[in-house]
């Protein structure tokens, strides 16, 4: 009887140890996989930004400033519409909220001084909506 009880306890401890080890390995693997996906997405976006910067720099060096300005304006629009999602972004830090509000405020002041209508009316409407809405609330 005592031997059977020891084997049941031993078996239970083996399952418990296996569960803990499996949870640790799975958590570590999941963290690495998730981190890799985020890094991959950020690097992809940065590579696109660099390519765009090169095109803008080429326009500026060739004294085609109107094309360079238009590309920068379009990038500004594209970046601003990310600040106005259908559903609020979860778990933003106060640092991020403050930086976003400052970026929106500075963009609004810039566009007031230099109004522009793009060839993308839906984007213009989204940016205009962002400029009239309430700033993000810090926590």
CORNORHU-V169364 format. One record per helix or strand. SS is the DSSP state (A for helix, B for strand). FROM is the first residue (numbers start at 1). TO is the last residue. Records with the same first field share a line. If there is no record, write none. Layout:
SS->FROM-TO / FROM-TO
This chain:
A->2-61 / 65-81 / 94-113 / 121-132
